Each structure stands twice: as C-alpha cells, then as structure tokens.
Amino acid sequence: MYKLLLLVSLCLSLQDALAAPKLTSLSEYRKAGFADLIAEKQLKAGQVWKLQQHGVVFGDLDVYISKNGLRTDCARSGITVIAQGPRFDVVAFNLRANAIWKPSRDKFAPAEAMLKSLTLAGLPSSSKFPLVPSKPKIVNGLKCETYSTTNAWSKQQIDLFADKRFSARFPRRAEFQGIDLHVPKDIYSILEKIDGAPSLPLLPLEYSYDCLNGKRTTLVGSSTCRIVEAPKDWLKLPTGLKTVTSFQALNMDQAAQSGINELFGDLGR
C-alpha cells in the first residue's frame, strides 16, 4: 500500500512539473499578454499582431495589424473595419445590417460620431486633450511611450470645477501610453479614430483620465498584444452588401450609446 501511494505521489509530482507555470497575480497575467512585445519578437511571413482592446465607445475589439493592413472586429456591434496597403483606404461593414461604408479618410471618425453628444454637453473631445510627451513608463513589463496633459491644463480644469462650470466627472488629468510596432503610420491614425485616442504615431495600449472627483475613466485599454497566424482572408471585403453613406447608418449598436449615456449621463447636471 505504501509503495502504491508513493507511486501515485511521484506521478502527481511529475504531472505538476510538466504543467505550464501558473500565473498567480494580475500583473503576471498582464505580462503574459504582452510577452511577444517584451521579448521584441518580429512578425514572420503570414503573421500579424493581434491586439485585444476594450473601450468606452465600442466595447471589446479584436485588432489585427501588419505592415500590409489593419482589421478590427467588434463583436457587440458586428462592425468590421478594414484598411489594406498600400493606399489604406478605409472600409467598414456590418453583416448584420447587410451594409458597407466606404468613406474618404477625412470623413472616417466613428468614435467622434459616437461621442458627439458628450462634446455638445461641454466635455472636451478625448482625442483633443492637449497632450505633451512625458517620461516613458514600464507598464506590465513593457516600456511605453507616454503623453500627458500639462499641470497648467489640470489647474484650469480644477478652477473651472470650483466655479461650478464643470461636473465632477470631467477630466482633470489625461495620460496616453503607446508603442510603435513599426507599421505604416496610416494604421495608427485609423485605429486612433476608432478608439477616440489622440492622433499620435503610436499604437494605443491605454488612454485614460482622472476625473475631478478622483475617479479614473479608461477610454481605451489593451489586455493583450501577441503574434498570431493571420486569419484566412483577413483583409478581404464581402460582396453583395448595400452601400450606406454614414457611420450612423452602418452602426446598429444601441448598447454602445446606452453605455456612454450611463457613464456620462450626469455631465449637464
């Protein structure tokens, strides 16, 4: 009986030794999500960077990037955005709505369209916060380029809040953390217009601001960025869809607007 127990114990120990290392903290999970970036791995033929994001505007996004193009898939709304090199013309489509939108680059601003009500309420557009370069940061084991609002801007916000011109949920200080994947700058520009992030030649990893009431709002955050095999036909456009002339006509995501209203609904009070 003793030998049998010893054998079982040895088997279990061997199984534990061969198992993948356990991630015991949130920090370790996040580092694992950026392991390919931390290791400075490069794309090989047929590979893309896959980025998983969550933002205020569209919820969860799967983002695929290479030097050849960009693809974003939003599960909640059903909207896919594709831009293929070398021109990187933007095309957005929604199979649920049987619709496709082919805007000019200057007309492509989905986040701005969704957040328009906030601007009307007096909240500055998040993509236009006055950011300046600040010291790089190590975040989840990854060195990020960082841009922040100035102390002067924060003081102005606080003064306006003291005069009761702003709600306590207005921004006091904003910070952008990003990296360069060494892909065409057009790709960053398109993704920033989806995220509602500022126009910087970087991939947004996190963009957030501290509110006047001390709470933090994350406008867009990335949980993983790793190298994967490119999905089949990832830059191929569907055929047979009806053409629409605006993002609003393409979008069927009422949940996004509801979420925004819930988050910022007291701005005018």
N, C-alpha and C positions, 0 to 999 in steps of 0.2 A: 504493500500500500504506500509506504514511504517513497519507494522508487517511482511509483506511478505519479505521485504528487510532485516529485522533483522533476520528472519529465514534463509534466504539464506546465510547471513554473518556468522551466527553461524555454519551452515553446512560446509561452506568452511573452517572455522577455525578449526573445528573438523577434517576435512579431512587432513589439514596440520599437525595437531598434531599427527595424526596416521601414517603419511607418514614416510618413512625411512629418517634419517638425511641426509641433503645434504652435499656433500664434496665440499668445496669451494676453495680448493687450491691443487696444485700438490703434496705438502707434505702430505696432508690428503689422497689423492688417494694412494700414495705410502705406507703410514702407513696401510691403509686398506688392501693392497695387502699382507702385512706381519703380519696381525693381529693374526693369529694362532701361528706364531713363537713368537711374542711379548708376547702372553698370555701363552707361554710354553706348548701348548697343545701336547698331545701324541697320536700316532696312536692307533686306536682300530682295532679289527679283521675286515678284509675286507676293510681297508682303506689304502690309500697311500698319500704321499706328491706329489702334482702337482706343478711343477715349470715351469714358462713361461720365456723363455730367448730370447735374441736377440744378435747375434754375427756377427762379420765380415765374418766368414767363411761360415756359413750355413744359416744365416738369422734367422727367427723365429723357435724356438724349443719348443715343449711341452715335459716335462720331468716328468716321474713317478718313484717314489722311495719308497721302503720299505726295511725292513731287508731281504726280500725274493728276491729282484731283482731290475733291472733298465730297463726302456724303454724310448727311445727318438724317437719322431716323427718329421720329418722335412717336412712341407707342401710344400715348394718350390721344393725340390729335389725329394720328395717321399721316402726318405730313412728312414727306421726304424732300430734302434739298440736295441737288447735285450740281457740281461745277467741275468741268473737265478741262484739263490743259490742252493746248497752250493758251487758249483765249480766256478760259474760266468764266464763260457766260453762265449766269445763274438760272437754274430751272427748278421750280418747286411743284410737286404734285401730291395729290391726295386720292388714293384709290377708293376710299370710302365715299368720297364726294364725286368720283369719276371726273376729276378736274385737274388741269395743269395750268401753271402760270409761268410765263417767260418774260420777266421784267428786264428793263435795262438796269445796269449796275447802280445807277443813281436813284432808281425807284425801289430798289430792294432794301427794305428796312423793317422786317417783321416785328422785331422787338419794339421799335419805336411806335409802330401801329398799335400794338397791344397795350403799351403803356401810355398812350396818348391822354387818357383820362387823368392820369397822375400829373402830367405836365399842366393840364388845364386847372388842376386843383392847386397848382403852385409849386409842386415838388420839382426840383431841377431834374432834367433827364439824366439818368445814371450814366449814360455814355458821354456826358458832357461835364462831369465833375472835373475841376481844374487840377489834374494830377501832374506831379513833377517826379523825376527819378529820385529814388531813395536807396538806402543801402540794401544790397542783396541779402536774402534770408535763406537759411536752411530749414526747409519745411518737409517733414516726413522723410528726412534723409536726402532731400533733393535741393540743390541750390537753385533758387528762383530769383529772377529779376523782379524788382519791386518798384511800384509807383504809388505815391500817397498824396493826399491833399495837404495843403500848407497849414501852418499854425494860424496864419492870418485869416484863412478861409474858415477855420474852425471857430475863431473868435467872432467873426462876422455872424456865423450861424447861431452861436450862443447869445450874442447881443440881440439878434432878431427874435430869438425864443423868449428872451427876457422882456421884450416889447410885445409879446403875445402875437407876433406875426406868423409864427410857425407852430405846428403841432410838435409835441414831444417825440413823435416818431419820425421827424425829419432827420436828415443826416447831419452828423457833427464832424465825422472824420471818415474818409474812404481810403481803401487800400486795394491795389491790384497786384496779384502775384502771377507771373507767367514765365514761359520758357520758349526758347527758339528750337524748333525741330528741323530747321534748315530746309524748309519747303518754301515755295513761292509765297511772297507777301500777300498776294491776292487771296490766298486761302485763309490767312488770319483775318483779313478785312471782312470776308464773307461771314466767318464764324462769329466775329465780334458783333456783327449786325443781327445775328440770331440770338446771341447771348444778352445783348444790351450792354456790352462792355465797351470801354473806350477804344478809340482807333489807335492801337499800338501794334508794332510788327512782332507780336508775340502770341503764343497760344495761351488763352486764359486758363489758369489752374484754379484760381479763386479770386472772386471780386466781391468785396463785402464793405459794409459801412457800419459805424457805430452811430446809433440814434442819439438824439438829445436826451432821451430818458435812460441812456446807459445800455440799452439792449442792442444786440447786433443783428443785422439783416444780411444774409448771404444772397447776393443777386444771382451768382452762378458759382458752382463748385464742382471740381472734378475728383472722382473717387479712385479711378484707375486710368493708366495710360500705358498700354503694353503693345508689343509687336505680335500680330496675328497674320495668318494667311488671308489674303484679300478674298472677300466673299465673291462668289461667281457673279459676273456681270454687274459689279457694284456701281459702275458708272453708266450703265445702260438705262435709257429712258423708256418708259412704257408707251405704247401706241393706242390710239382709239379714244383718248380722253378729250373731253370738251375743254376748250380754251377759255380761261377767265382773265379778267383784266386787273385784278387787285388781290392782295393777300387776304383781305377780309372775305372775298368771295370764295377763296380756296379753303379758308380755315373753317372747320366745324367744331372747334374745341371750345365749347362754352365753359368747360371746367376751368380752363386757364383764366378766363376773365373773372369767373367767380372767385377763384383763389386770390387773384390780385385785389379784387374788391374787399375780400375778407381781411387780407393782410394790411391794406392801406385805407380801408373804408372810412376811418375817422379823421382823415387829413384835413378836411374842411371844417371840422368842428372846433 
